[in-house]
Each structure stands twice: as structure tokens, then as C-alpha cells.
């Protein structure tokens, strides 16, 4: 930027902001018009293949001038026709003034000037080909034009050369604009696809940050005991410990599918239940990676219905030869209840609860209540009902 005046520096700074905020392109035009003494300015993408690939911004033109131009006058524009015939629009970075393409005498005779340009306050012109549109995915053909009203001096060749000097930063901002736009559209598509899935889904970074949750997943985030977060990072899933959860996320981010049986404790919003958490790696070409560049893992939660939960508990009871009372005690322990709370809930003495607890220790080989909870989560073939 050495040798540039303050006006040109302001152009570059404003263009940088427009890269991520399309509403700021009009600000770019305001700064350019002020720097070059233009009474109007426009940025447009003639011949864009779709509305998503169109960019229109203007300042100083009469109402709907760009829309009217695009709908009717673009095909009659002598400046653009001459530039196109000379293949100027096929060469990124070329800049020209109006009289290089169409002399005054010819312009005065054309309906384009008399019926559109002059009423719109346009006579003097200098245009810059920001991008020729030939690189797939980079940018469509984009033209930046500055105008002066009838009665004012034409733009000079010095103006043309100065405008050309800011082509590189303007083109960089334009390419960034389309990159951000693609990311935004990819994200909207990914969000819609995830929202259409009836199961809770979470897009996770490699460090377990929650980048997105579909509506069903967002509902679980608000339920106590289901998914614990600290800031934007998931740290615990149901009754599983944080170490096990983080290890599963790391393995999934490294490319290994992880399946975790999870006991979801009861809360005010829902009873206790069994769930299976699947952590699936996201490949580089996955839509979630395009929408959220830091995405590495898709976490899916499959909540078992009452019949599946009963089959799970029955499988554990059959393996360890548990009585119905012992199996019930095991389920309540996994739900986070203490022996005293179980005593009150089942309306039996604390002595009876402790007796059942001793039997559980003897039959399963567990030494602590936490071991019983882990046994309940692991079970025997716990994941089979969901396979």
C-alpha cells in the first residue's frame, strides 16, 4: 500500500469488511465514489448463472437503475458490448474509461444513453474487471463501474490507472465474499439436513466443542443429566465419565467409529433410560465439514424405548442370576439414587437395601457402587438391541 493516498487505503479497509458482510459492498462504492469524484458507482455480475451467484450493489443511481439495466438495457450497453467484443471482460484486472470504448458522438445517438443512462445520471464512466469468471468456484464475471453525471469532466487515464492499482485487494475481497457465501449456503443445507433427522445430533470439533445441535439435540442440552457442557464444550454424556467421553471423541476424530452405551439419569423432564451414543468421523468432503470447518465428529444419540430398556435389564439379571429386587436396585443405583433414597422409594428398610447390595457385590464381583453402575452400562451385549 506504499504510495497510496488515504482514500485508497480506506477503499482497501472497507473492502476487507465487505468480504464477510455483503451489505458492506455499498460502503466500498461510497468510498470509491468519494475518492474518484464519481456521482454514482455500481458493482454487478452480468450473466450470473443463478441468483445465488449474483451480486448487485449501487450508490448514487436513481431508484431501480441496476434492476432496470439488468432486465432490459444490459444487452444494449455500448460500453459493455465493445469491451466484450475486444475480449476485455475476459481479462481480469483490465480497466478502461468510457471514451476508449464508445466516443461521445456515437453515445449521444443511442437509445441506451437517451432513455436510460442520461435519465439515470450517467455519462462519464470508468470500469474495472474485478474478475473474469473463468476460474470455477472463485467468482462470476464481476464489473466495478464509477460514473459521472452529464456536464462533468470525463474520467482521465490517470483515474483509470489509479483504479486499476487497487484491483488486487478488491479481487481478494470478492473471492473471500464468494467463499463465505458458499460456506453460508453449505451451512444452511447442513442445518436443514440435520433438522430433518428425528434423532438428537451434534456436530463436534476434535476438542468436543459443540458446533451445532439439531432441534432434538438442543432439547436434550436443556435436560439436566443428559449432556453436561462447560461453555461450548461437551464434557459428559449421561452417566458416563468425562474421560470415557473425551477418549471416544478423540478416537472418532482420528477416524474410528465409537459406540457408547449410556445410562441417562432421570430428571424432571424425562424418566431414566438407556441410550446408545454413536460418534461418527466426518470426512473432509462431508457437508458438515464444509459448513463448520472445525467439525470432526457427528454425535448421534439413540434413546431406547421401554421394551428395549427392559430387555437390557433382563439380560443383565439373567447373566448374574439377579432376583427382581436386586435388578431393580441395580437400575436405581445407575439412576444415581443413594441407598437411603432407594429405601424411601421402594418403601423398604435401609437394612434390606444394604442386604440386596451385598448380594449384588457377591454375584457380580463388584467392589463399589460405581463398579455396579459401570456394569449396568456395559451389560451383556448391551448394544445389540440397537444393531
C-alpha positions as semicolon CSV with decimal commas, in nm:
position;residue;x (nm);y (nm);z (nm)
1;X;0,000;0,000;0,000
2;X;0,305;0,220;-0,022
3;X;0,239;0,532;-0,226
4;X;-0,138;0,511;-0,185
5;X;-0,329;0,807;-0,052
6;X;-0,568;0,790;0,240
7;X;-0,868;0,746;0,010
8;X;-0,724;0,431;-0,148
9;X;-0,632;0,288;0,191
10;X;-0,991;0,344;0,303
11;X;-1,110;0,155;-0,007
12;X;-0,899;-0,148;0,089
13;X;-1,007;-0,145;0,454
14;X;-1,375;-0,119;0,360
15;X;-1,341;-0,398;0,101
16;X;-1,193;-0,623;0,370
17;X;-1,508;-0,576;0,576
18;X;-1,728;-0,645;0,271
19;X;-1,564;-0,984;0,225
20;X;-1,761;-1,127;0,519
21;X;-2,058;-0,889;0,510
22;X;-2,221;-0,845;0,170
23;X;-2,410;-0,536;0,288
24;X;-2,074;-0,353;0,308
25;X;-2,016;-0,357;-0,069
26;X;-2,226;-0,045;-0,089
27;X;-1,986;0,117;0,158
28;X;-1,699;0,022;-0,074
29;X;-1,876;0,205;-0,357
30;X;-1,933;0,512;-0,137
31;X;-1,562;0,530;-0,056
32;X;-1,461;0,478;-0,420
33;X;-1,704;0,744;-0,542
34;X;-1,567;0,992;-0,290
35;X;-1,205;0,914;-0,381
36;X;-1,257;0,944;-0,759
37;X;-1,513;1,226;-0,765
38;X;-1,784;0,999;-0,905
39;X;-2,151;1,082;-0,873
40;X;-2,254;0,715;-0,882
41;X;-2,099;0,368;-0,865
42;X;-2,210;0,011;-0,921
43;X;-2,083;-0,342;-0,878
44;X;-2,260;-0,618;-1,064
45;X;-2,218;-0,969;-1,205
46;X;-2,358;-0,965;-1,559
47;X;-2,469;-1,301;-1,690
48;X;-2,461;-1,473;-1,348
49;X;-2,576;-1,835;-1,380
50;X;-2,812;-1,822;-1,081
51;X;-2,946;-1,577;-0,821
52;X;-2,701;-1,727;-0,571
53;X;-2,416;-1,619;-0,798
54;X;-2,542;-1,264;-0,843
55;X;-2,401;-0,958;-0,671
56;X;-2,559;-0,616;-0,716
57;X;-2,467;-0,303;-0,527
58;X;-2,503;0,061;-0,626
59;X;-2,483;0,410;-0,489
60;X;-2,596;0,741;-0,641
61;X;-2,809;0,591;-0,918
62;X;-3,180;0,654;-0,950
63;X;-3,418;0,404;-0,797
64;X;-3,409;0,057;-0,956
65;X;-3,144;0,160;-1,210
66;X;-2,948;-0,163;-1,173
67;X;-3,261;-0,377;-1,188
68;X;-3,378;-0,191;-1,499
69;X;-3,032;-0,224;-1,653
70;X;-3,016;-0,598;-1,586
71;X;-3,369;-0,660;-1,709
72;X;-3,352;-0,461;-2,035
73;X;-3,051;-0,242;-2,107
74;X;-2,759;-0,479;-2,042
75;X;-2,786;-0,625;-2,390
76;X;-2,787;-0,270;-2,539
77;X;-2,496;-0,132;-2,337
78;X;-2,241;0,003;-2,591
79;X;-1,962;0,013;-2,334
80;X;-2,007;-0,348;-2,231
81;X;-2,066;-0,466;-2,590
82;X;-1,744;-0,300;-2,704
83;X;-1,548;-0,439;-2,408
84;X;-1,688;-0,785;-2,473
85;X;-1,604;-0,766;-2,847
86;X;-1,246;-0,676;-2,759
87;X;-1,236;-0,958;-2,501
88;X;-1,166;-0,703;-2,229
89;X;-1,416;-0,873;-1,996
90;X;-1,217;-1,195;-2,031
91;X;-0,909;-1,036;-1,877
92;X;-0,918;-0,985;-1,501
93;X;-0,773;-0,654;-1,387
94;X;-0,829;-0,457;-1,708
95;X;-0,961;-0,107;-1,657
96;X;-1,095;0,140;-1,914
97;X;-1,271;0,474;-1,946
98;X;-1,588;0,516;-2,147
99;X;-1,441;0,705;-2,441
100;X;-1,200;0,418;-2,510
101;X;-1,499;0,202;-2,594
102;X;-1,757;0,443;-2,736
103;X;-1,697;0,803;-2,841
104;X;-1,925;1,084;-2,731
105;X;-2,086;1,142;-3,069
106;X;-2,192;0,780;-3,105
107;X;-2,311;0,759;-2,744
108;X;-2,538;1,066;-2,789
109;X;-2,726;0,893;-3,073
110;X;-2,807;0,571;-2,890
111;X;-3,138;0,493;-2,711
112;X;-2,928;0,339;-2,433
113;X;-2,791;0,681;-2,343
114;X;-3,101;0,892;-2,410
115;X;-3,356;0,660;-2,249
116;X;-3,153;0,505;-1,971
117;X;-2,804;0,643;-1,898
118;X;-2,877;1,017;-1,908
119;X;-3,201;0,991;-1,702
120;X;-3,007;0,776;-1,455
121;X;-2,739;1,048;-1,429
122;X;-2,465;0,858;-1,612
123;X;-2,229;0,984;-1,882
124;X;-1,866;0,962;-1,773
125;X;-1,752;0,608;-1,699
126;X;-1,453;0,412;-1,580
127;X;-1,482;0,038;-1,521
128;X;-1,263;-0,231;-1,371
129;X;-1,295;-0,604;-1,443
130;X;-1,270;-0,739;-1,089
131;X;-1,287;-1,099;-1,209
132;X;-1,331;-1,261;-1,549
133;X;-1,529;-1,552;-1,402
134;X;-1,326;-1,826;-1,568
135;X;-1,196;-1,992;-1,250
136;X;-1,453;-2,248;-1,129
137;X;-1,588;-2,158;-0,788
138;X;-1,386;-1,839;-0,748
139;X;-1,621;-1,568;-0,873
140;X;-1,856;-1,500;-1,161
141;X;-1,770;-1,220;-1,403
142;X;-1,774;-0,906;-1,187
143;X;-1,755;-0,546;-1,312
144;X;-1,699;-0,239;-1,096
145;X;-1,801;0,093;-1,255
146;X;-1,775;0,457;-1,148
147;X;-1,993;0,719;-1,315
148;X;-2,005;1,095;-1,351
149;X;-2,319;1,287;-1,433
150;X;-2,369;1,474;-1,764
151;X;-2,189;1,810;-1,756
152;X;-1,892;1,686;-1,551
153;X;-1,547;1,606;-1,686
154;X;-1,482;1,256;-1,817
155;X;-1,261;1,029;-1,607
156;X;-0,896;1,067;-1,705
157;X;-0,649;0,797;-1,792
158;X;-0,477;0,877;-1,464
159;X;-0,806;0,795;-1,285
160;X;-0,820;0,469;-1,479
161;X;-0,468;0,370;-1,379
162;X;-0,528;0,460;-1,015
163;X;-0,844;0,250;-1,004
164;X;-0,652;-0,038;-1,159
165;X;-0,395;-0,014;-0,877
166;X;-0,649;-0,136;-0,619
167;X;-0,760;-0,432;-0,828
168;X;-0,568;-0,696;-0,629
169;X;-0,717;-0,618;-0,285
170;X;-1,064;-0,570;-0,434
171;X;-1,046;-0,905;-0,613
172;X;-0,919;-1,074;-0,296
173;X;-1,218;-0,934;-0,104
174;X;-1,451;-1,051;-0,381
175;X;-1,312;-1,406;-0,373
176;X;-1,345;-1,410;0,006
177;X;-1,705;-1,290;-0,032
178;X;-1,793;-1,588;-0,252
179;X;-1,607;-1,827;-0,023
180;X;-1,805;-1,701;0,277
181;X;-2,123;-1,720;0,070
182;X;-2,057;-2,085;-0,022
183;X;-1,988;-2,164;0,343
184;X;-2,313;-1,996;0,446
185;X;-2,514;-2,190;0,187
186;X;-2,340;-2,516;0,280
187;X;-2,421;-2,449;0,644
188;X;-2,788;-2,381;0,570
189;X;-2,809;-2,706;0,374
190;X;-2,637;-2,898;0,653
191;X;-2,861;-2,742;0,918
192;X;-3,172;-2,838;0,718
193;X;-3,046;-3,194;0,672
194;X;-2,968;-3,237;1,043
195;X;-3,301;-3,082;1,144
196;X;-3,486;-3,336;0,929
197;X;-3,333;-3,623;1,131
198;X;-3,561;-3,722;1,423
199;X;-3,272;-3,828;1,649
200;X;-3,060;-3,590;1,858
201;X;-2,750;-3,494;1,658
202;X;-2,445;-3,285;1,748
203;X;-2,161;-3,160;1,530
204;X;-1,844;-3,168;1,740
205;X;-1,494;-3,034;1,699
206;X;-1,199;-3,258;1,788
207;X;-1,189;-3,099;2,135
208;X;-1,560;-3,179;2,193
209;X;-1,683;-2,825;2,127
210;X;-2,047;-2,834;2,019
211;X;-2,055;-2,650;1,686
212;X;-2,419;-2,727;1,613
213;X;-2,711;-2,922;1,757
214;X;-3,028;-3,007;1,567
215;X;-3,361;-2,921;1,740
216;X;-3,382;-3,263;1,907
217;X;-3,023;-3,231;2,026
218;X;-3,080;-2,878;2,155
219;X;-3,375;-3,006;2,358
220;X;-3,151;-3,264;2,528
221;X;-2,895;-2,996;2,613
222;X;-3,157;-2,831;2,832
223;X;-3,229;-3,153;3,024
224;X;-3,035;-3,199;3,343
225;X;-2,808;-3,504;3,344
226;X;-2,818;-3,580;2,971
227;X;-2,533;-3,379;2,824
228;X;-2,316;-3,167;3,051
229;X;-2,141;-2,872;2,890
230;X;-1,891;-2,616;3,009
231;X;-1,906;-2,314;2,787
232;X;-1,947;-2,451;2,436
233;X;-1,770;-2,779;2,514
234;X;-1,942;-3,111;2,592
235;X;-1,774;-3,273;2,895
236;X;-2,005;-3,557;2,996
237;X;-2,270;-3,774;2,833
238;X;-2,533;-3,917;3,066
239;X;-2,385;-4,126;3,344
240;X;-2,057;-4,184;3,161
241;X;-1,743;-4,024;3,296
242;X;-1,574;-3,733;3,116
243;X;-1,259;-3,935;3,048
244;X;-1,451;-4,203;2,859
245;X;-1,639;-3,940;2,660
246;X;-1,327;-3,743;2,565
247;X;-1,148;-4,065;2,466
248;X;-1,438;-4,157;2,238
249;X;-1,436;-3,811;2,076
250;X;-1,061;-3,831;2,016
251;X;-1,089;-4,176;1,859
252;X;-1,378;-4,067;1,637
253;X;-1,190;-3,755;1,528
254;X;-0,900;-3,985;1,433
255;X;-1,129;-4,187;1,207
256;X;-1,273;-4,465;1,430
257;X;-1,649;-4,503;1,479
258;X;-1,729;-4,519;1,850
259;X;-2,040;-4,675;2,009
260;X;-2,111;-4,599;2,374
261;X;-2,398;-4,744;2,579
262;X;-2,511;-4,464;2,809
263;X;-2,740;-4,456;3,110
264;X;-2,938;-4,135;3,113
265;X;-3,044;-4,050;3,471
266;X;-3,399;-3,944;3,545
267;X;-3,475;-3,573;3,553
268;X;-3,779;-3,351;3,584
269;X;-3,835;-3,362;3,207
270;X;-3,792;-3,738;3,148
271;X;-3,752;-4,072;3,328
272;X;-3,425;-4,260;3,337
273;X;-3,346;-4,451;3,021
274;X;-3,080;-4,632;2,824
275;X;-2,929;-4,472;2,516
276;X;-2,663;-4,557;2,263
277;X;-2,428;-4,279;2,155
278;X;-2,260;-4,317;1,818
279;X;-1,966;-4,094;1,734
280;X;-1,900;-4,097;1,359
281;X;-1,592;-3,942;1,194
282;X;-1,664;-3,666;0,941
283;X;-1,461;-3,698;0,622
284;X;-1,307;-3,397;0,453
285;X;-1,579;-3,384;0,187
286;X;-1,864;-3,419;0,437
287;X;-2,122;-3,139;0,420
288;X;-2,074;-3,071;0,791
289;X;-1,703;-3,008;0,735
290;X;-1,789;-2,762;0,458
291;X;-2,042;-2,586;0,681
292;X;-1,833;-2,592;1,001
293;X;-1,461;-2,609;0,909
294;X;-1,364;-2,732;1,257
295;X;-1,620;-3,016;1,255
296;X;-1,468;-3,362;1,302
297;X;-1,731;-3,580;1,470
298;X;-2,106;-3,634;1,439
299;X;-2,258;-3,748;1,768
300;X;-2,589;-3,934;1,733
301;X;-2,798;-4,043;2,031
302;X;-3,044;-4,331;2,001
303;X;-3,273;-4,345;2,305
304;X;-3,415;-4,688;2,381
305;X;-3,786;-4,733;2,432
306;X;-3,931;-4,901;2,743
307;X;-3,923;-5,251;2,591
308;X;-3,559;-5,222;2,494
309;X;-3,468;-5,096;2,839
310;X;-3,644;-5,391;2,997
311;X;-3,461;-5,633;2,767
312;X;-3,133;-5,471;2,868
313;X;-3,204;-5,509;3,239
314;X;-3,332;-5,865;3,188
315;X;-3,011;-5,962;3,007
316;X;-2,800;-5,841;3,299
317;X;-3,027;-6,013;3,553
318;X;-3,007;-6,341;3,360
319;X;-2,628;-6,332;3,336
320;X;-2,570;-6,265;3,705
321;X;-2,877;-6,454;3,831
322;X;-3,023;-6,147;3,995
323;X;-3,359;-6,153;4,170
324;X;-3,618;-5,895;4,056
325;X;-3,547;-5,691;4,369
326;X;-3,172;-5,693;4,303
327;X;-3,222;-5,596;3,940
328;X;-3,447;-5,309;4,047
329;X;-3,185;-5,194;4,296
330;X;-2,916;-5,203;4,026
331;X;-3,129;-4,987;3,793
332;X;-3,192;-4,732;4,068
333;X;-2,822;-4,717;4,157
334;X;-2,743;-4,649;3,791
335;X;-3,001;-4,373;3,805
336;X;-2,789;-4,204;4,072
337;X;-3,003;-4,286;4,373
338;X;-2,837;-4,345;4,710
339;X;-2,926;-4,646;4,931
340;X;-3,128;-4,415;5,159
341;X;-3,322;-4,273;4,861
342;X;-3,384;-4,626;4,730
343;X;-3,512;-4,728;5,073
344;X;-3,762;-4,445;5,070
345;X;-3,867;-4,501;4,709
346;X;-3,923;-4,876;4,746
347;X;-4,064;-4,837;5,097
348;X;-3,831;-5,096;5,245
349;X;-3,582;-5,066;5,527
350;X;-3,229;-4,944;5,471
351;X;-3,114;-5,277;5,615
352;X;-3,298;-5,460;5,333
353;X;-3,141;-5,232;5,069
354;X;-2,795;-5,298;5,209
355;X;-2,861;-5,672;5,210
356;X;-2,957;-5,661;4,840
357;X;-2,649;-5,450;4,776
358;X;-2,424;-5,715;4,938
359;X;-2,585;-5,979;4,718
360;X;-2,513;-5,765;4,410
361;X;-2,148;-5,736;4,510
362;X;-2,123;-6,111;4,565
363;X;-2,292;-6,209;4,237
364;X;-2,118;-5,959;4,010
365;X;-1,774;-5,940;4,172
366;X;-1,806;-5,561;4,200
367;X;-1,645;-5,388;4,499
368;X;-1,802;-5,044;4,486
369;X;-2,134;-4,896;4,383
370;X;-1,958;-4,716;4,096
371;X;-1,850;-5,060;3,969
372;X;-2,214;-5,168;3,966
373;X;-2,308;-4,862;3,763
374;X;-2,035;-4,936;3,508
375;X;-2,150;-5,297;3,492
376;X;-2,505;-5,181;3,425
377;X;-2,387;-4,955;3,142
378;X;-2,166;-5,222;2,986
379;X;-2,412;-5,506;3,045
380;X;-2,405;-5,816;2,826
381;X;-2,446;-5,734;2,462
382;X;-2,592;-5,401;2,568
383;X;-2,572;-5,251;2,220
384;X;-2,731;-5,548;2,042
385;X;-3,095;-5,423;2,058
386;X;-2,992;-5,118;1,850
387;X;-2,780;-5,305;1,593
